[in-house]
Each structure stands twice: as C-alpha cells, then as structure tokens.
Amino acid sequence: MDILEKVQNVLDEVRPMLQRDGGDVELVEITADNIVNVRLRGACGTCPGAIMTLKGGIERLMKQRVPEVVAVESVR
C-alpha cells in the first residue's frame, strides 16, 4: 500500500466524526517531504476548535498510522 492509499484510509476513518458535526476533510496534496495538506470544509472550516481537530485528531492519528507523514497542515 502506498502513502496516498494510507493517507486516504486515515481520512476515511476520521471523516464520519467530522461529518456528524457538519464538517468534512479533503486531501489537497502530499508534498515531496511528506507533509499532508488538507482542507477542512463545512463547519470544520470555520470552527474555533479546528486547529485542535487538525493537530490533536487528524495529525496525531495520521502519524500513528502512516509513520512517513511528517505533518498535517490546513490549506485554504
């Protein structure tokens, strides 16, 4: 399984939790240095707790499941 597939699997795992709160996450790109750029959508895009969701939730799980990932960043 390549890094793209692994990253998509993790995003698919967290997506239902975000959707329950009216949000979503979209993969934008994986950079050459293994930084995953995502776009938080819906309620997650404007939520004051979005950075906690991104770093404490998505990034933490992503690094556990996909050790090649260096960071997860939000882009507009």
Secondary structure by P-SEA (a helix, b strand, c coil): ccaaaaaaaaaaaaaaaaaaaccccccccccccbbbbbbbcccccccccccccccccaaaaaaaaccccccccccc
